[in-house]
Structures are given as C-alpha cells and as structure tokens.
Amino acid sequence: MRTTSRGLIAALALTPLLAGCFAPSDGGDGAGAGAGSGGRLRVALAVPPVQALSPYSNDATVMSKLSVAEGLTALDKNGTAKPALAKSWKQDGDTTWTFELRKATFQDGTELTAQSVVDALDHAGRAEPKPRVLSDVALTAKAEDADTVSLTTKSPDPVLPLRLASPALAILSAKAYAKDGAVSPVGTGTGPFEITRLSGKAKATLTRFDGYWGGKAKAPGIDVSWIADGTARANALRGGEADIAEWIPTAQAKLLAEGTRHEVPSVRTDSLILNTGSGLFPDAGLRAAAREAVDGSALVDSVFGGYADPAEGLFGPAVPWAADRRVKVTGRAEAATTAQVKSKTKGRTLRLATYTNRAELPEAATVLQQQLEKAGFTVKQDVREYTQMEADLLAGKYDALVFSRVTLLDTGDAVDYLASDFTSEGVYNIPGLKDADVDKAIRAAAAERDTERRQEKIMKAEAEILRTDAVLPLVHEQAVQGIAAGVEGVILDPRERSLVDVDTRVK
C-alpha cells in the first residue's frame, strides 16, 4: 500500500521550465510547431540511447515502448506469452519448438519469412556481449519452410515463448544488420510505427507504418525527445510540450494536474549493489556491515514521497506470487563492527555510484552515504547520466551502485533476470558475483517446467542471492507516468515494456 506523501515535493516546484525540449522538426515528416500538431504524439523518454537503439543494448525497450519492432511473441497483461509475429507454436520435445509465422511486412517493404527470423535470431546469438535474455540459453533456429521456424535449445527451456517476447529478440529485416555487427531498427521493424530519423541521443521521428499487419495506428506519428532530467520531463508535460512523459519523479508527481498523473504498480526494485569482485566488498564481513547499515524504509517517504514500499526481497508487491513463497535467508556472514570497518577500510574510500535518469536515485545515494558513514565507511559519490557510466559499472569500477531494475523486463520470467544479473557468467552481473550455490539454485529454477514449483525455486534462488549480500534491496517502486489531457490509449505497463500502440492517440 502507498504511504502518506510528504517530504521533498515542494522543493523542486520552482525549477524553471526547460524550453526547446520539443523543437519542431524540419522536412516533410509531418511534425509541426503546435501542440500535438496533426495528431502526432510527443513523447518524453528518460534514458537516452546507448547504442543508437540497438536491440542488444538497454535501448531495446524503446522499440517495444514505441511499437517499432516485434518478436515472435509478446506478453499479455498477465505475463503470459501471446502471438505476435508467430501466430501459433507448439513444443515438439524437451528442447524443440515449432513456430508458425503470420503474414507480415517489414517497414522497408520486404516480407517476413522463416529465413528472416532465423537470420535475426542468429545475429542475436552472435552479438557481443550477448543480450541478457540469452545469458542462460543457447538457441538454434532453422527454417522448415517459408512460414515455419523450429527453435532448439541445448537444454530444456520451458519458458522459451516468454523469452522470445524480449525486445532484445525483435525480428528486423536483413537491412538492419551491418557486417561490423551493428544493428539498426531505423526503417527495419514490423511495428505500426517506423523510425524515420534518429538524431543522436536527443530526438527521434517516427511515422505511421500503414503496412502493419495489425491494422492502421490511430496516431500519424510520434516525436520523441530524450530528457534525462526528471524535473524537465515533468515540466515538459506541464508546459504543454509533451503529451506523454515517462517516469515522473515522485517529488514532481503531486505538482501535476490530477488527471495527468497516473500511478502504476511496478516490478521495479531499487537496490544497493555491492561489487564482490574488487575493491572493498570481496570481504563478506564488510558486505554484511553495509547490509546492517542501510535502511530502505527511510527512503519511502523522504525520497519517494510515498510512491514505494520497503523492499522485502528482489521481488515486490507487483509480483503477486512472491510474498507467499518467500524463503527465509540463512547463512549470511557476520557483519564487521564499526571499529572493524574502520580498520579494514583505513585509507580506502567506498566508491558509491548512481545515475541521474531516475531523479530519486541521487537523493537515495545521499541518504545511504550517511548510513554507511555511520557504520564506519568513508564514502565518495559518483553521480552521472546512465549512458556515461554503464561500461564502468559492468567493468566493476565502483564499490557500490544505487540501482533501479525492472526485474521482469527481459522475458516476464524471473529466472532470466536472476541468470543475467547474478550467475557467474551473467551478462549483466554488475556485482561480479561468482557463487556456486547461487548458480545451482538458478539452474534448478530454470529447468523447472511446473509453474508453481518454478516460482518456489525462484524464491529459493532469491534467498541464496540475498545470503551473499551482493545485492541489498531497498524499495519497491510505484511508477508515475505523465499523460496530457486529451491523450488516450497510453499503456500503463508494470513491466515498463509498453507505452504506445495502435490505439494511442491525441483526441
């Protein structure tokens, strides 16, 4: 349940409106100077592209949020796989599945075929680094005929249809894939909106793709601006420069008009990630001391304005089966005392990182710094925009990271998140965790076909991960999306994978 809002709401009320966030585009792309000109949607997104919207980076979700590209499957509101580019599928054995394709056309005019699916999935499998969704599976695709694809995994993968719904496994036309490994969704997807222009990390122009198999979109196009500053996104909505602004900071939420503020239960958990591979926190006693020091409940009202719940684990209230199956954490290391912390870290600084794309995180980092210093650590913060620091995070150049993660983002299946973030070979293993018992528990969950038993094994794996103190859950967020009056059909998605579709429009 939400708690009463108080704290920082008034502090940012006088922040000036940032002019020019949605400058009119030039050329014949249909964008105009007026608000919602021609019925085009103006969308403010938070995280600028890292790799020119490559599906193999965190940019992948932009393609699903804006309905640019699709996979073989999609997720329904209950997290179940539903048809997308594949109209049906069946499992032929423990490791083989067959998918029947629908008739669809790529935005460059070429037809979707079984071979184009095979080529797209082969490119994803060869990508360096691999997409997170493939971190725990080896996938082989074969065209059986023009409209039939068989997919084989080395070991049983009972949630393969969920995996194929990942934005990272979007099927793009042959034109998308360059010889050097670069991938571009500009004009190469199958969705109802086509990217016609990408202007660096600032703007993109999308036009309606009238050849979409699912029908003609109600909006003629979308003008996208990436605005990393959360207050500026809120101001763009209030000032009439945006129709949709994602991730409104909680300190700004109450400043929005009642009808433009939309609260969404989220599968997003904010945590303190500790680097177990280098620096201070290979020492289990110091990790335990950090765990004893930090208190996520102190952030709920002061930083999140009540739009959060104290974390119970990696999975919060928006994952309804987690609470009843949660496993008690045992076997944790004994926490170093304050005196021991000071002795072990003498002359060494705890490098605490976070990023500005979510406005609450720098504020949370300041609170955590005070908590950690009280426990004997000397702390120095490094706060930047996410795309400027992702490579350093994955390279282990920080001791700790205040991190916000959508736990069911990649597939809708929690095992994929656990495998990518916490196994020894995980491609998004920011804590550098290498623990045999954690790996074993995650493998056991991955192999389980029965839904309830799989959930039970996921929660056993959660307990193994928490035992290591590599991740210290702080809060489970509630997302706030800003939607202007007169805009309808915006998707309020707890997984943060969808935002605009064929029904979204300016009335």
C-alpha positions in Angstrom: 0.0 0.0 0.0 1.1 3.6 -0.6 2.1 5.5 2.4 1.3 9.2 3.0 3.2 11.5 0.8 5.4 14.2 2.4 9.0 15.5 2.2 10.5 16.8 -1.0 7.5 17.7 -3.2 7.7 21.5 -2.7 11.5 21.7 -3.1 11.5 21.4 -6.9 8.3 23.4 -7.6 10.2 26.5 -8.7 12.5 24.7 -11.1 12.3 26.6 -14.4 10.8 25.1 -17.5 13.4 23.9 -19.9 12.5 25.5 -23.2 13.1 23.8 -26.6 12.7 20.2 -25.4 10.4 19.5 -28.3 11.6 21.8 -31.1 9.6 21.5 -34.3 11.3 19.0 -36.7 12.2 20.1 -40.2 11.5 18.4 -43.5 8.4 16.5 -44.6 8.0 14.2 -41.6 4.6 15.6 -40.5 5.9 17.2 -37.3 4.6 20.7 -36.7 5.1 23.6 -34.3 1.8 23.4 -32.4 0.9 21.1 -29.5 0.0 17.8 -30.9 0.3 19.1 -34.4 -1.5 16.9 -36.9 -2.4 14.5 -34.1 1.2 13.4 -33.7 2.2 12.2 -30.3 5.0 13.9 -28.4 6.8 11.5 -26.0 9.5 12.4 -23.5 11.6 9.4 -22.6 14.1 9.2 -19.7 17.2 7.2 -20.8 19.0 8.4 -24.0 20.1 5.7 -26.4 23.3 3.9 -25.5 23.9 2.2 -28.9 21.8 4.0 -31.5 18.7 1.9 -30.5 20.5 -1.4 -31.0 18.2 -4.2 -29.7 21.2 -5.8 -28.0 21.6 -2.9 -25.5 19.3 -1.4 -22.9 17.9 0.6 -25.9 15.8 -2.4 -26.8 12.8 -1.4 -24.7 12.5 1.8 -26.7 11.4 -0.3 -29.7 8.7 -2.0 -27.7 7.6 1.1 -25.9 7.0 2.9 -29.2 5.8 -0.2 -31.1 8.6 -0.1 -33.6 9.6 -3.7 -33.7 8.2 -7.1 -32.6 9.3 -10.5 -31.6 7.8 -13.9 -32.4 5.7 -13.5 -29.2 4.5 -10.7 -26.8 3.4 -10.7 -23.2 -0.2 -10.1 -22.2 -1.2 -8.2 -19.1 -0.9 -11.4 -17.0 2.7 -12.0 -18.2 1.6 -14.9 -20.5 3.1 -15.3 -24.0 0.7 -14.3 -26.7 1.1 -14.4 -30.5 3.0 -11.6 -32.3 4.9 -12.4 -35.4 4.3 -16.0 -34.7 0.6 -16.8 -34.9 0.9 -20.1 -33.1 3.5 -22.5 -31.7 3.9 -26.0 -30.2 6.5 -27.9 -28.3 7.8 -30.9 -30.2 10.0 -32.3 -27.4 12.1 -31.3 -24.4 14.2 -29.0 -26.5 12.4 -28.2 -29.7 9.6 -25.9 -30.5 7.9 -25.0 -33.8 6.5 -21.6 -34.6 4.1 -20.7 -37.5 4.5 -17.2 -38.8 1.8 -14.8 -39.7 1.9 -12.8 -42.9 3.7 -9.5 -42.1 5.8 -6.9 -43.9 8.9 -5.2 -42.7 8.9 -1.4 -42.9 11.4 -1.5 -45.8 8.9 -3.4 -47.9 10.4 -6.8 -47.6 8.3 -9.8 -46.4 8.7 -11.6 -43.1 9.9 -15.1 -43.8 11.2 -18.0 -41.8 14.7 -17.3 -43.0 14.5 -13.7 -41.9 13.5 -14.9 -38.4 16.5 -17.4 -38.4 18.9 -14.7 -39.5 17.6 -12.2 -36.9 17.9 -14.8 -34.0 21.4 -15.9 -35.3 22.6 -12.3 -35.2 21.3 -12.0 -31.6 23.1 -15.2 -30.6 26.4 -14.0 -32.1 26.2 -10.5 -30.6 29.0 -9.4 -28.2 28.0 -9.1 -25.5 25.0 -11.3 -25.8 21.6 -9.8 -25.0 20.7 -10.5 -21.3 17.8 -12.7 -22.4 20.2 -15.2 -23.9 22.6 -15.3 -21.0 21.4 -18.7 -19.8 20.4 -20.4 -23.1 21.9 -21.5 -26.4 19.3 -21.2 -29.2 19.4 -22.7 -32.7 16.9 -21.6 -35.3 16.0 -23.4 -38.5 13.6 -22.6 -41.4 11.4 -25.6 -42.0 9.6 -23.9 -44.8 8.7 -20.3 -45.8 6.4 -19.8 -42.8 7.7 -22.3 -40.2 10.6 -21.9 -37.9 11.9 -24.6 -35.5 13.9 -23.5 -32.4 16.1 -25.9 -30.5 17.8 -25.3 -27.1 20.7 -27.3 -25.8 18.8 -28.0 -22.6 15.0 -27.8 -21.9 13.8 -24.2 -21.8 10.1 -24.4 -20.6 9.6 -20.6 -20.9 11.0 -20.2 -24.4 7.8 -18.5 -25.7 8.2 -15.9 -22.9 11.9 -15.5 -23.7 11.0 -14.7 -27.4 8.9 -11.8 -26.2 12.0 -9.9 -25.2 12.6 -6.6 -27.0 16.2 -7.8 -27.5 14.9 -10.6 -29.8 12.9 -8.3 -32.1 12.9 -9.6 -35.6 14.3 -7.0 -38.0 14.8 -7.0 -41.8 18.1 -8.0 -43.4 18.8 -4.3 -43.9 19.2 -3.8 -40.2 22.3 -6.0 -39.8 25.7 -4.5 -40.8 28.8 -6.5 -41.4 30.5 -5.0 -38.4 27.8 -6.3 -36.1 25.9 -3.0 -35.7 22.2 -3.3 -35.7 19.7 -0.5 -36.6 15.9 -0.6 -36.2 15.6 2.6 -38.4 13.1 1.6 -41.0 13.6 -2.2 -40.4 10.9 -3.2 -37.9 7.4 -4.7 -38.4 5.5 -2.5 -35.9 2.9 0.1 -36.5 5.4 3.0 -36.2 8.6 3.3 -38.2 11.7 5.2 -37.1 12.4 7.6 -40.0 15.0 9.8 -38.3 17.3 9.3 -35.2 19.1 12.4 -34.1 21.9 11.2 -31.9 20.8 10.8 -28.3 18.4 13.7 -28.3 15.5 13.0 -30.7 13.7 10.6 -33.0 11.0 10.9 -35.5 8.5 8.1 -36.2 5.8 7.9 -38.8 2.9 5.5 -39.0 3.6 2.4 -41.0 0.4 1.7 -42.9 1.5 -1.8 -43.9 1.3 -3.0 -40.3 -0.3 -6.5 -40.1 -2.3 -5.5 -37.0 -4.1 -2.5 -38.6 -3.5 1.2 -39.0 -2.4 3.2 -36.0 -4.7 6.0 -34.9 -1.8 8.5 -34.5 0.0 9.6 -37.6 3.4 9.6 -35.9 5.5 10.1 -32.8 8.1 12.8 -32.0 10.4 11.5 -29.3 12.7 13.6 -27.1 15.1 12.0 -24.6 15.2 14.2 -21.5 17.4 12.7 -18.8 16.4 15.2 -16.1 13.2 14.1 -14.5 12.1 17.5 -13.4 12.5 18.7 -17.0 10.3 15.8 -18.2 7.6 16.8 -15.8 7.9 20.5 -16.8 7.6 19.5 -20.5 4.3 17.8 -19.7 3.0 20.8 -17.6 4.1 23.3 -20.2 2.3 21.6 -23.0 5.5 20.5 -24.8 4.9 16.7 -24.2 1.8 14.5 -24.5 3.4 11.6 -22.6 6.3 11.9 -20.1 7.6 8.7 -18.6 9.0 8.2 -15.1 7.8 11.4 -13.4 9.9 12.0 -10.3 7.9 11.4 -7.1 8.8 14.8 -5.9 7.1 16.2 -9.0 4.1 13.9 -9.1 1.8 16.0 -6.9 2.6 19.0 -8.9 0.8 17.5 -12.0 -2.8 18.1 -12.6 -4.9 15.3 -11.1 -5.9 13.8 -14.5 -2.4 13.8 -15.9 -0.8 11.8 -13.1 -1.1 8.0 -13.5 0.3 5.7 -10.8 1.4 2.2 -11.9 2.3 -0.7 -9.7 5.8 -1.6 -10.9 8.0 -4.7 -10.9 10.9 -2.2 -10.4 13.1 -2.8 -7.3 15.8 -0.3 -6.2 18.8 -1.9 -4.5 22.3 -1.2 -3.4 24.5 -3.4 -5.5 27.9 -4.3 -3.9 30.9 -5.2 -6.1 32.1 -8.6 -4.9 34.9 -8.9 -7.4 37.2 -6.0 -6.4 37.6 -3.0 -4.1 36.1 -3.2 -0.6 33.4 -5.8 -0.9 35.0 -9.1 -1.8 35.1 -9.0 2.1 31.9 -10.7 3.2 32.1 -9.1 6.6 32.2 -5.6 5.0 29.2 -6.5 2.8 27.3 -7.7 5.9 28.2 -4.4 7.6 26.8 -2.5 4.7 23.6 -4.6 4.8 23.2 -3.8 8.5 23.8 -0.1 7.9 21.4 0.6 5.1 17.7 1.1 5.7 15.5 1.3 2.7 12.4 2.1 4.7 14.0 5.5 5.5 13.7 6.3 1.7 10.0 5.6 1.3 8.6 8.9 2.4 11.7 11.1 2.4 12.8 10.4 -1.1 9.9 8.6 -2.9 7.1 10.7 -1.4 5.2 7.5 -0.5 5.4 6.1 -4.0 7.3 3.0 -2.9 7.2 0.1 -0.4 10.1 -1.1 1.8 11.8 -3.9 0.0 11.1 -7.5 1.2 13.5 -9.0 -1.3 14.2 -8.8 -5.0 10.5 -9.1 -5.9 7.8 -6.8 -4.6 4.0 -6.4 -4.5 3.7 -6.2 -8.3 4.9 -9.8 -8.4 1.9 -11.3 -6.6 3.2 -14.9 -6.1 6.5 -13.8 -4.5 5.4 -13.0 -1.0 3.7 -16.3 -0.2 6.7 -18.3 -1.5 9.5 -16.2 0.1 12.2 -18.2 1.7 14.0 -17.2 4.9 17.6 -16.1 4.3 20.1 -18.1 6.3 23.9 -18.5 6.3 24.8 -14.8 6.0 28.3 -13.6 7.0 28.7 -11.9 10.4 28.8 -8.1 10.0 32.0 -6.3 10.8 31.7 -3.9 13.7 32.1 -0.2 13.2 35.6 -0.5 14.6 36.4 -3.4 12.3 35.0 -1.5 9.3 37.3 1.5 10.0 40.3 -0.8 10.5 39.7 -2.8 7.3 39.0 0.2 5.1 41.6 2.6 6.6 42.8 4.8 3.8 40.3 3.4 1.3 37.2 5.1 0.0 33.9 3.4 -0.8 33.1 4.5 -4.3 29.3 4.9 -4.4 27.8 5.3 -7.9 24.3 6.1 -9.2 22.7 7.9 -12.2 20.6 10.9 -12.8 18.0 9.4 -15.2 15.8 8.5 -12.2 15.6 11.6 -10.1 15.2 9.7 -6.8 18.4 7.8 -7.0 20.9 10.6 -6.3 18.8 11.6 -3.3 18.7 8.0 -2.2 22.5 7.8 -2.6 22.9 10.8 -0.2 20.8 9.1 2.4 22.7 5.8 2.0 26.1 7.6 2.2 25.1 9.0 5.6 24.0 5.5 6.7 27.2 3.9 5.5 29.5 6.6 7.0 27.7 6.0 10.4 28.8 2.4 10.1 32.5 3.4 9.6 32.9 3.6 5.8 34.4 6.6 4.1 32.2 7.3 1.1 32.6 9.3 -2.1 29.8 9.5 -4.7 29.9 9.4 -8.5 26.6 10.6 -10.0 26.3 10.8 -13.8 23.8 10.1 -16.6 23.4 6.3 -17.0 24.8 6.0 -20.6 28.1 7.7 -19.4 28.7 5.1 -16.7 27.3 1.7 -17.9 30.6 0.4 -19.2 32.3 1.3 -15.9 29.5 -0.4 -14.0 29.9 -3.7 -15.9 33.7 -3.4 -15.6 33.5 -3.3 -11.8 35.0 0.2 -11.3 32.7 1.0 -8.3 32.3 -0.5 -4.9 28.6 0.1 -4.7 25.8 1.2 -7.0 22.3 2.5 -6.2 20.5 0.7 -8.9 16.9 0.6 -10.2 16.0 -2.6 -12.0 12.8 -3.8 -13.7 13.0 -7.4 -12.5 10.7 -8.9 -15.1 11.8 -6.7 -18.0 13.5 -9.1 -20.4 11.2 -12.0 -20.6 8.5 -11.7 -17.9 10.1 -14.7 -16.3 12.1 -14.0 -13.1 14.7 -16.7 -13.9 16.0 -14.7 -16.8 16.6 -11.7 -14.6 18.4 -13.8 -11.9 20.5 -15.5 -14.6 21.7 -12.3 -16.3 22.3 -10.4 -13.1 23.6 -12.9 -10.6 25.1 -16.1 -12.2 28.8 -16.4 -12.6 28.5 -16.0 -16.4 25.6 -13.5 -16.3 26.0 -10.8 -18.9 24.6 -8.1 -16.6 26.3 -9.3 -13.4 27.2 -5.9 -12.1 28.1 -7.2 -8.6 30.6 -9.7 -10.2 29.0 -12.4 -8.1 30.5 -15.9 -8.5 28.9 -18.3 -6.1 28.4 -22.0 -6.8 25.3 -22.3 -4.7 23.6 -19.3 -6.4 24.4 -20.8 -9.8 23.0 -24.1 -8.8 19.8 -22.6 -7.4 19.2 -20.5 -10.5 19.8 -23.5 -12.8 17.3 -25.6 -10.8 14.7 -22.9 -11.3 15.5 -22.6 -15.0 14.9 -26.3 -15.5 11.6 -26.5 -13.7 8.5 -26.7 -16.0 5.7 -26.7 -13.5 4.7 -23.0 -12.8 4.2 -23.2 -9.1 7.3 -25.3 -8.5 9.3 -22.9 -10.7 8.1 -20.0 -8.6 9.2 -21.8 -5.4 12.6 -22.5 -6.8 12.9 -18.8 -7.9 12.3 -17.8 -4.3 14.9 -20.3 -3.1 17.3 -18.7 -5.6 16.4 -15.3 -4.3 17.4 -16.4 -0.7 20.7 -17.8 -2.0 21.4 -14.4 -3.7 20.5 -12.4 -0.6 22.7 -14.7 1.5 25.7 -13.3 -0.3 24.9 -9.6 0.4 25.8 -8.8 -3.2 22.5 -7.0 -3.5 20.7 -5.2 -0.7 17.1 -4.5 -1.8 15.9 -1.0 -0.7 12.4 -0.2 -2.0 9.8 -1.5 -4.5 8.8 1.5 -6.6 5.5 2.6 -7.9 5.9 4.2 -11.3 4.3 7.6 -12.1 3.6 8.2 -15.8 2.5 11.7 -17.0 -0.2 11.8 -19.7 -1.7 15.1 -21.0 -5.4 15.6 -21.0 -6.8 14.7 -24.4 -4.5 11.7 -24.9 -6.0 8.2 -24.8 -4.8 4.7 -25.2 -1.5 5.0 -23.4 -0.4 1.6 -22.0 0.3 1.7 -18.2 2.6 -1.4 -18.0 4.1 -2.6 -14.7 6.9 -4.2 -16.7 7.7 -0.8 -18.4 8.0 -2.5 -21.8 4.9 -0.9 -23.5 3.7 2.7 -23.7 2.3 3.5 -27.2 0.4 1.2 -29.6 -2.0 1.4 -32.5 -4.8 2.7 -30.2 -2.8 5.6 -28.6 -3.8 9.0 -30.0 -4.5 12.7 -29.3 -8.2 13.1 -29.2 
